[in-house]
Amino acid sequence: MRRRYEPTHTRVVRGKRIHDTMEEKLSRLERETSSTELSIERVEAEFLVPTIENFVETEQVRRLKDRVKLWIKVGYPPHVVGPTGCGKTTLALQVAKEMGRPTVWINGDEQLTTTDLIGGYSEMEAESVRDRFIHNVMLAKDRTKFTWVDNPLTLACKYGYTLVYNEFSRAKPEANNVLLSVLEERILELPTFFGEERYIKVHPDFNVIFTSNSIEYAGVHRPQDALLDRMVDIYMDYYDFDTEVKIVQAHTGISLSEAKNVVKVVRTLREKLPEPHKPGTRAEIMICQGLRVMDGYSKEDLEQIYMDVLATKIGEPKELFKKSDLVKAVLSETYGDA
């Protein structure tokens, strides 16, 4: 028969008994466990998520949102793929917001590792105890404690948050291997964690939305096929003319006629420039913000504002002159020679 644990003695050391009763141990464990739960406020404070402002919803935007939500509901993570500046990230963050769960966020890049996704030991604390309860007997004890810090993927899996993995294809494939068991077996493995919690069962409310630039862009890696097989690619192009005009107006407050002119110029240039050089909706917003703060502008001012924004993807001087001539020609078609 198993005996119930009882204190072996009632001696007092430094103001408390040497041993705790089983009830006291269970009570302390319950308090420690409940204190690890993360509130929405703590998540938002510790993991900065970009705020979506002036979100514009047209029929085209709504259809894209519904497609992303459909695959989340089915159980396959959506992977939104498209050219830079077309609104992928904004769409993903808006869908995550509408899921009604806290959102955590991570940006992929060349230096990202598995530790950046799951977490790691942030510090080590060494502690030494010297006990002379009996004056001629010394009990020595050395203890080392490691502090583990969860990163976005672990947080999302543990507590059922929505993870937005932005620029997914910019991370090296080996950094993302940990996602295979998360998406297939719904188990997160922490390969560097000490102890029994090496494997975490993924929370039923966990969701992840990936965004990537098209594979033609510099600094983009092709993800492993095993991972691509476990997600659904949603290819997204630039929005239609009317949607882009509404987005530009919402972000800049510029007049409707001026917004239409800027969007028309940028869309014309988009058709004439090669894929990596195509300007997106973000470029239209920047141009309109520049025009809005000017108290009137000449033809030369107009050309300069466009070139300041559009010249960011220029590799050498001859490309700058070539693009400058193209911009001037398109501006003349849109604004006339005045």
C-alpha positions as CSV (number, residue, x, y, z in Angstrom):
1,M,0.0,0.0,0.0
2,R,1.4,3.4,-1.0
3,R,1.9,5.7,1.9
4,R,0.8,9.3,1.9
5,Y,3.7,11.7,2.0
6,E,4.2,13.3,5.4
7,P,6.8,15.8,6.6
8,T,9.6,13.9,8.3
9,H,10.1,16.6,10.9
10,T,8.9,20.0,11.8
11,R,12.3,21.8,12.1
12,V,12.3,25.3,10.8
13,V,15.0,26.7,8.6
14,R,15.0,30.4,7.5
15,G,11.4,30.8,8.6
16,K,9.7,27.7,6.9
17,R,9.6,23.9,7.2
18,I,12.2,22.0,5.2
19,H,9.5,19.9,3.5
20,D,6.2,20.8,2.0
21,T,3.1,18.7,2.3
22,M,1.7,17.1,-0.9
23,E,-1.3,19.6,-0.7
24,E,1.1,22.5,-0.6
25,K,3.1,21.1,-3.6
26,L,0.0,20.7,-5.7
27,S,-1.3,24.1,-4.8
28,R,2.1,25.7,-5.8
29,L,2.2,23.8,-9.0
30,E,-1.4,24.9,-9.9
31,R,-0.4,28.6,-9.3
32,E,2.8,28.3,-11.4
33,T,0.9,26.6,-14.2
34,S,-1.9,29.2,-14.4
35,S,0.6,32.1,-14.3
36,T,2.2,30.9,-17.6
37,E,-1.0,31.5,-19.5
38,L,-0.5,34.5,-21.8
39,S,-3.2,37.1,-22.1
40,I,-3.9,39.0,-25.4
41,E,-2.5,42.1,-23.8
42,R,0.8,40.3,-23.1
43,V,1.1,39.0,-26.6
44,E,0.5,42.4,-28.1
45,A,3.0,44.0,-25.8
46,E,5.8,41.4,-26.3
47,F,5.3,40.7,-30.0
48,L,4.7,43.8,-32.0
49,V,2.2,43.1,-34.8
50,P,1.7,45.8,-37.5
51,T,-1.6,47.7,-37.2
52,I,-3.9,47.6,-40.2
53,E,-5.1,51.1,-40.9
54,N,-7.5,52.4,-43.6
55,F,-8.2,48.9,-44.8
56,V,-10.2,49.1,-48.0
57,E,-12.7,46.3,-48.9
58,T,-14.0,46.1,-52.4
59,E,-15.6,43.1,-54.0
60,Q,-12.2,41.9,-55.3
61,V,-10.7,42.2,-51.8
62,R,-13.6,40.4,-50.2
63,R,-13.3,37.5,-52.6
64,L,-9.6,37.1,-51.8
65,K,-10.3,37.2,-48.1
66,D,-13.0,34.6,-48.5
67,R,-10.6,32.3,-50.3
68,V,-8.0,32.6,-47.5
69,K,-10.6,31.9,-44.8
70,L,-12.0,29.0,-46.7
71,W,-8.7,27.1,-46.6
72,I,-8.2,28.0,-43.0
73,K,-11.6,26.5,-42.2
74,V,-10.8,23.3,-44.2
75,G,-7.5,23.0,-42.2
76,Y,-4.9,23.8,-44.8
77,P,-2.7,26.9,-44.2
78,P,-3.0,29.5,-47.0
79,H,0.2,30.6,-48.7
80,V,-0.5,34.0,-50.4
81,V,2.0,34.5,-53.3
82,G,2.3,37.6,-55.4
83,P,4.5,40.5,-56.6
84,T,5.9,42.9,-54.1
85,G,3.6,45.8,-53.2
86,C,0.3,44.1,-54.2
87,G,-1.1,44.0,-50.7
88,K,-0.4,40.4,-49.5
89,T,0.7,41.3,-46.0
90,T,-2.2,43.7,-45.4
91,L,-4.6,41.0,-46.6
92,A,-3.1,38.4,-44.3
93,L,-3.1,40.6,-41.3
94,Q,-6.7,41.6,-41.9
95,V,-7.8,38.0,-42.2
96,A,-5.9,37.1,-39.0
97,K,-7.6,40.0,-37.2
98,E,-11.0,38.7,-38.3
99,M,-10.2,35.3,-36.9
100,G,-10.8,36.6,-33.4
101,R,-7.6,35.2,-31.9
102,P,-4.4,37.0,-30.9
103,T,-2.0,37.4,-33.8
104,V,1.8,36.8,-33.6
105,W,4.1,37.8,-36.5
106,I,7.4,36.9,-37.9
107,N,9.4,38.1,-41.0
108,G,11.4,35.6,-42.9
109,D,14.9,36.4,-44.1
110,E,18.2,34.8,-45.0
111,Q,19.4,34.7,-41.4
112,L,16.3,33.3,-39.8
113,T,16.8,30.0,-38.0
114,T,14.6,27.4,-36.3
115,T,15.4,29.1,-33.0
116,D,13.8,32.3,-34.2
117,L,10.6,30.4,-34.8
118,I,10.4,28.2,-31.7
119,G,12.5,30.0,-29.1
120,G,15.6,29.1,-27.0
121,Y,17.4,29.6,-23.8
122,S,18.0,33.3,-23.2
123,E,20.1,33.1,-20.1
124,M,21.8,30.8,-17.6
125,E,21.7,31.4,-13.8
126,A,24.2,29.6,-11.4
127,E,23.2,29.3,-7.8
128,S,25.3,28.0,-4.8
129,V,23.8,27.0,-1.5
130,R,25.9,26.3,1.7
131,D,23.9,24.9,4.6
132,R,25.5,24.7,8.1
133,F,22.4,23.6,10.0
134,I,24.7,21.5,12.1
135,H,27.7,23.7,12.9
136,N,30.4,21.1,12.1
137,V,28.6,19.7,9.0
138,M,28.4,21.7,5.7
139,L,25.9,20.7,2.9
140,A,27.0,22.2,-0.4
141,K,24.7,22.3,-3.4
142,D,25.3,23.9,-6.8
143,R,22.4,24.4,-9.2
144,T,22.2,25.8,-12.8
145,K,18.9,27.2,-14.1
146,F,18.2,27.9,-17.7
147,T,15.5,30.3,-18.8
148,W,13.5,29.3,-21.9
149,V,11.8,32.0,-24.0
150,D,9.1,31.0,-26.5
151,N,9.1,32.6,-29.9
152,P,6.1,33.2,-32.2
153,L,5.6,29.7,-33.6
154,T,5.7,28.1,-30.1
155,L,3.3,30.7,-28.7
156,A,0.8,30.2,-31.5
157,C,0.9,26.4,-31.2
158,K,0.6,26.4,-27.4
159,Y,-2.2,28.9,-27.0
160,G,-4.1,28.7,-30.3
161,Y,-3.0,32.1,-31.8
162,T,-2.8,33.0,-35.5
163,L,0.7,33.2,-36.9
164,V,1.4,35.4,-39.8
165,Y,4.7,34.3,-41.4
166,N,5.6,37.1,-43.7
167,E,8.2,36.8,-46.5
168,F,8.1,33.0,-45.9
169,S,10.2,32.2,-49.0
170,R,13.0,34.5,-48.0
171,A,13.9,32.1,-45.1
172,K,16.2,29.1,-45.9
173,P,14.2,25.9,-46.3
174,E,16.1,24.2,-43.4
175,A,14.9,26.8,-40.9
176,N,11.3,25.8,-41.7
177,N,11.6,22.0,-41.3
178,V,10.0,22.3,-37.9
179,L,6.8,23.2,-39.6
180,L,6.4,19.8,-41.2
181,S,5.2,18.0,-38.0
182,V,3.1,21.1,-37.0
183,L,1.1,21.0,-40.2
184,E,0.8,17.2,-40.6
185,E,0.9,15.6,-37.1
186,R,-0.2,18.7,-35.2
187,I,2.9,18.3,-33.0
188,L,5.6,20.9,-32.4
189,E,9.0,19.5,-31.5
190,L,11.4,21.7,-29.6
191,P,14.7,20.1,-30.5
192,T,16.8,22.2,-28.1
193,F,14.4,22.0,-25.1
194,F,15.5,20.2,-21.9
195,G,12.9,18.0,-20.1
196,E,9.5,16.5,-20.7
197,E,8.0,19.3,-22.7
198,R,10.1,18.6,-25.8
199,Y,6.9,17.9,-27.8
200,I,3.9,20.2,-27.7
201,K,0.4,19.3,-29.0
202,V,-0.8,22.0,-31.3
203,H,-3.8,23.9,-30.0
204,P,-7.0,23.3,-32.0
205,D,-7.4,27.1,-32.6
206,F,-3.9,27.4,-34.1
207,N,-3.7,28.9,-37.6
208,V,-0.9,30.1,-39.8
209,I,-1.0,32.3,-42.9
210,F,2.1,32.5,-45.1
211,T,3.0,35.3,-47.6
212,S,5.7,35.2,-50.2
213,N,7.0,37.1,-53.2
214,S,7.1,35.4,-56.5
215,I,10.1,33.1,-57.0
216,E,11.6,35.5,-59.6
217,Y,12.5,38.0,-57.0
218,A,16.1,38.3,-55.6
219,G,16.7,36.7,-52.2
220,V,13.8,34.2,-52.6
221,H,14.2,30.5,-51.8
222,R,12.0,27.7,-53.1
223,P,10.5,26.0,-50.1
224,Q,10.8,22.2,-49.8
225,D,8.1,20.3,-51.7
226,A,7.1,18.4,-48.5
227,L,6.1,21.7,-46.9
228,L,4.4,23.1,-50.1
229,D,2.3,19.9,-50.2
230,R,0.8,20.7,-46.8
231,M,-0.4,24.2,-47.7
232,V,-2.6,25.9,-50.4
233,D,-1.0,28.5,-52.7
234,I,-3.3,31.5,-53.4
235,Y,-1.7,33.6,-56.2
236,M,-2.5,37.2,-55.9
237,D,-2.0,39.9,-58.5
238,Y,-2.3,43.7,-58.3
239,Y,-5.8,44.9,-57.5
240,D,-8.0,46.3,-60.2
241,F,-8.0,50.0,-61.1
242,D,-10.9,51.1,-58.9
243,T,-9.6,49.2,-55.9
244,E,-6.2,50.8,-56.2
245,V,-7.7,54.3,-56.5
246,K,-9.8,53.7,-53.3
247,I,-6.7,52.4,-51.4
248,V,-4.6,55.4,-52.5
249,Q,-7.3,57.8,-51.4
250,A,-7.8,56.1,-48.0
251,H,-4.1,56.3,-47.2
252,T,-3.4,59.8,-48.5
253,G,-6.7,61.8,-48.6
254,I,-5.8,63.0,-52.1
255,S,-8.5,64.1,-54.6
256,L,-10.2,61.5,-56.7
257,S,-9.0,63.0,-60.0
258,E,-5.4,63.1,-58.8
259,A,-5.6,59.6,-57.4
260,K,-6.9,58.3,-60.7
261,N,-4.0,60.0,-62.6
262,V,-1.3,58.5,-60.4
263,V,-2.8,55.0,-60.5
264,K,-3.2,55.2,-64.3
265,V,0.5,56.2,-64.7
266,V,1.8,53.5,-62.4
267,R,-0.4,50.8,-64.0
268,T,0.9,51.8,-67.4
269,L,4.5,51.6,-66.2
270,R,3.7,48.3,-64.7
271,E,2.8,46.9,-68.1
272,K,6.0,48.2,-69.7
273,L,8.6,47.3,-67.0
274,P,10.1,43.8,-66.3
275,E,8.8,41.8,-63.4
276,P,11.3,42.8,-60.6
277,H,10.8,46.5,-61.6
278,K,7.1,46.7,-61.6
279,P,5.8,49.3,-59.2
280,G,3.1,48.3,-56.8
281,T,0.3,49.9,-54.8
282,R,2.8,51.1,-52.2
283,A,4.5,53.2,-54.9
284,E,1.2,54.9,-55.8
285,I,0.6,55.8,-52.1
286,M,4.1,57.2,-51.8
287,I,3.7,59.4,-55.0
288,C,0.3,60.7,-53.8
289,Q,1.8,61.6,-50.4
290,G,4.5,63.5,-52.1
291,L,2.1,65.4,-54.3
292,R,-0.3,66.1,-51.4
293,V,2.3,68.1,-49.4
294,M,3.4,70.2,-52.3
295,D,1.7,73.6,-52.8
296,G,1.4,73.3,-56.5
297,Y,4.0,71.6,-58.8
298,S,5.5,72.0,-62.2
299,K,6.0,69.4,-64.9
300,E,9.6,69.0,-63.7
301,D,8.4,68.6,-60.1
302,L,6.0,65.9,-61.2
303,E,8.6,64.0,-63.0
304,Q,11.0,64.2,-60.1
305,I,8.5,62.8,-57.6
306,Y,7.7,59.9,-59.8
307,M,11.4,59.1,-60.4
308,D,12.3,59.5,-56.7
309,V,9.8,56.7,-55.9
310,L,10.3,54.5,-59.0
311,A,14.1,54.7,-59.1
312,T,14.5,52.5,-56.0
313,K,14.9,49.4,-58.1
314,I,17.6,50.7,-60.4
315,G,20.9,48.8,-60.7
316,E,23.0,51.1,-62.7
317,P,22.9,54.6,-64.3
318,K,21.9,53.5,-67.8
319,E,18.8,51.9,-66.2
320,L,17.9,55.1,-64.5
321,F,18.0,57.1,-67.8
322,K,16.0,54.4,-69.5
323,K,13.3,54.4,-66.9
324,S,13.3,58.3,-66.7
325,D,12.5,58.5,-70.4
326,L,9.7,56.0,-70.0
327,V,8.3,57.9,-67.0
328,K,8.3,61.2,-69.0
329,A,6.5,59.5,-71.9
330,V,3.8,58.0,-69.7
331,L,3.3,61.3,-67.8
332,S,2.9,63.2,-71.1
333,E,0.2,60.7,-72.1
334,T,-1.6,61.1,-68.8
335,Y,-1.2,64.7,-67.9
336,G,-0.5,66.2,-71.3
337,D,2.4,68.6,-72.0
338,A,1.1,71.3,-69.7
